[in-house]
Amino acid sequence: MRIAITGGSGFIGRRLVARLLERGDEVLVLSRRPEQARRVLGASPNLKLLEYDPYQPQAWASALEGYEAIVNLAGEPLASSRWTEAKKREIRRSRVETTQALVQALASLQQKPRVLLSSSAVGYYGSHPEGDPLTEADPPGQGFLAEVCQAWEAAARPAEELGIRLAILRTGIVLGPDGGALAQMLAPFQFFLGGPIGSGKQWVSWIHRDDWVSLVCFLLQQGSGVFNATAPNPVPMEEFCRTLGQVLARPSWLPVPALALELLLGEAAQVVLTGQKVIPQAALQLGFTFQYPHLKEALRQLLIPQGNR
């Protein structure tokens, strides 16, 4: 396939680009910093990079002509710093307005893509500390992230009116050793200072990065609507940290108080202090098979050298 990707040099995007190139697809990555993206993604005859301003679609829309699929991953990182009002505006703008601009670009094409895969997040459901299972049929929750996710998804839906198949991915915590939440958690465990974050009772809806990539590849071929991009077996935070300690052969005894995280990150701490027990019902019903449905196997694959597993 010929596939165009926004956000293709990020933590999950670069893994997706690598998989697509391995299987022989032609990939166009739209990036605000193409030279930096080139260093991350490497060189390939099937990889093209295009410098773009995500808010000015008229300047780059024509470059999408003839591409069969679009994967929209653009968005400001959520937990990289405190949520000032300026940061919150950028979190929203970098998701909602960029998606609106992308759909505007698609509307201008003579030959429109067959499918648009557009990101969202499990933050759509709001906080559910009681642990009731949540599927794609459940309503949105309350709070900043839930509101952003609702607007983010709404920005993608006009693509359907253009005759483009639309799949929205509500992604949970993506696990990989070289980025994301897991990389931030490894350091204290390696220094024997690991432990649950906050109460430990909040649910963690996680997914192995390779399963996330496989789900995207699966949805490039079939399926429309909303899909929870999470493993089928979410766990409470205390179980997540206990399992991580077991895999690393490190103790998991030193909890991180919620107050300490709130002092460090402010409102952004809610990303990890509140949780949802999210089930990927739509993907399972469509026939997708998870390679890493259980946390311990996922962490072992990510963190233990193959010869030592």
N, C-alpha and C positions, 0 to 999 in steps of 0.2 A: 504494500500500500504506500501511498504518498501521504504523509501525516505531518501536520504542522502543530507545534507545541508552544504555548506560552508558559513561562516559569520552568523551562526545561533544564536549567542548570542548577536547580535547587536540590535539596536533600533527597526527595523522592523523584524529582524530574530527571535527574542525571541517570538514575538507575533505569528508569523507563526508556530513556534515549538509548542506553547501552543495549537493552533487550531488543528494541526495535531494529537497531542496526545489526545485531547478531542474526536476526531472522530474515534480514535482507530488505527491510523497508527503506524508503527514502524519507529522510526526516529534515524538516525545516524548523529551527528553533528561533523564535522571536525573542530578542533580548535587548534590554536597555544598555547592557555592557557586553557586546559580542566578543571582545578580546578576552575578557575575564571568563566568559562562558567557554571559549575555545580552550583555555587552559584547563578548565574543569572537565570538559567533554572529550578532549582529544581530537584527533583528525581522522576523517573517514571520507572516502569518495561519495558516500551516500548521505553525508551530513552537510547541511547548509545553515549558516547563521545570518540573521537579518537584524540590523540595529533598528529599533522602533521605539516610538513614544506611545505607550499603551492608550493614551488619551486622545491621540490624533489619528484615527483610523483611515482618514482620507489619504494619508501619506504612505500607507503600507498595505491597504486592502487588496490591491491588485496582485500582490505577491502571493496571495492565497489561492489565486485562480488555478483550478485543476487539482487541488489537494482533496483527497477523498475523505479525510477525517481531521478533526481539530480536537486537541486536548488542551483544556484551559486550566492551568495550574497557578496562574499569577496571584500573588497576594503577599502583603507585608507580614513577616514573622510575628506571631502572637506574643510570645513570652520572651522576646529579646531585651525588653526594657520595661520600665514602669509605664502604665497607661495614663499618660498625660492626656489632656483634651486633644492636643495636636496629634499624639500617637493614635488615639482612637479614631480621629478623623481619617488618618492615613490608612489604618486597618480597614475601615469601611470603604474608603475611596478606592484602594488598591484591589478590592474585590468586586464591589458593585459597579463602579464606573468603568473599570477595565472590561468587565463582562458585557456591559451595555455597549461599549465601543466595539468589542469583538463581534457581537451580533449585528451591529450596524455595518461593520465591514462585510460580514457574510451576506447581508441583504443586497449589497452592491455588486455581488459577483454574478457573472453570466452563468458559470458552471458552479453550482453550490456543492459543498461537501455532503456526503451521505449521512455523516454522523458527527455530532458534537458531544464530547464528554466534558462536563464542566464540574469543577470542584465545589464542594460545600463541606460541612463538618458536623460531627455529632453534637457540637454545641447548639445546633438547631433545637434539640430537645430540652435545653435548659438543665437545671440541676435536679437530679432525682436520687437523693441519698437513700431513699427507702429501698432501692434496688429492684423495682418492678421492671420486668423485661420490656424493652422498647423496640418496636419494629418500624418499618417505613410508614405504616398506617397511623402511627401515633401523631398527635398534634404538636405544633411547636411550643416551646416553653417561653419563659420570661427572661429578661436580662439583656445585656449588651450583645453578647455573642449570639444568642438566639435571634435577636432582631437583625443582626448583620447577616446571619445565614439565611433568614427568610428573604431579605432584600437581594442577597447574592443569587439565590435560586430563581427569584422572580425575574432578575435581569437576564437569565439564560432562556427563560421559557418562550419568548417570541421567536426563537429559532424554529420551534415546531410549526409556527405559522408560515415559515419559509419552506416547509416540506423537508426539514432536516430532522433525522432521528436524534432525540435528545436523551442522554443518560446523565443523571446527576449523582455524584459520589459524595456521600456524607462520611468523610474519613475520620477515623479515630486516631489514637496515638500510634504512629508508625514506628516500628522498631528496626533500628539498624545500628551497627557499632560505630559509625563514623558521623553521626549527626542526630538531630532530634532529641527527644526526651531521654532516651536510653543513654546516649553519650554523656549527658549532663549528670545522670545518676551514677555512672561507673566510678568516678573519682572518689567519692566518699567510701564506697564499698572497698575499693582497692587499698584504701588507707585504714580499713577496719572500722569505719565510722558510718556505715550504712544503716538505714532503718526506714520505717514507714514515714510518709509525709502526711502531716496533719493528723486527723483522727485515725487514718488507716482503714476506715470503714467505707470510704467512697469507692465506687466501682470504676475500674479502668477498662475501657473498651479499646483494645489494642489490635494491631495487625502486623505480622512480619512484612517487611518491605517487599520481599519477593512475591508474597501473596497479593499485596496491593498491585504490583506491576502485572501479575498474571490476571488479576481481575480486570484491569484496564484493557489488556489485550483481548480478554474474553468478550468484554462489552464493545470493543471495536467491531466485532462481528455480529452481535445480536443483543437484543434487550433495549428497552426504553423505560423511562420513568426514573424513580429514585432508588438508589442502592446504598445500603449501609456498608461501607468499606471497613469492616471490622471482622476479627476472627469470631467464630461461633461460640467461644468460651471465654467471656470476660471474667475478670476476677477482682475482688476487693484489693485496695492498695496494699494492705498488710500482707496479703497472700502474694501479690506481685513482688514486693520487696523481699519476702522470705524465700521465694523461689529464686530470685536473682542472687541472694546470698548463697543459697545451696549450689547454684551453678558455678559461682565464682569461688566456692569454698571459703566464704567470708561470713562473719556474723552479721545479723540484721537486728541489732538491739538498740540502736540510738535513733529514736524518732526525731524528725524535724518538726518542731512546733508550728502550728498554723500561723501564730503571731509573728514568728521569725520570718516566715516566707512573705507574709503580708507587709512587714516592714521593709523587706528587700524589694518586692515587686509591686506593692500596692494592689490595685484591683486586678492586675494581671495574674496574681496568685490564684485567682478563682479557676484558672484553667486546670490546675492540678488539685485544688482543694475540694472542688465539687466534681461529681461524676454522674455517669449514666451507664446502665447495664443494657448495652445496645446489641441487638441480634441481627445478623445479615440475612434476614428471611428471604428477601427478594432474590439475592444471588443464589442462595441454596435452592430455592424453588425453580430457578432457571437452569440448574444443573451444574453450577460452578463447584469445583472441589478444592478445598483448602489443603495446601501441602503441609501447613503448620497450624493445625486447629487448636493445639494446646500450648500453653505458655512455656512449660519447661523445655519441650522439644524445640520451640522457636528460639529460646535463649541459648540453649546448648549449640544449636547450629550457628548462631551469630557470634558467640563468644568463645567457644572451645575449638581449638584446632582439630581438623578432621581426624587425625590419627589418635587423638586423646579422648574422643567421645565414647 
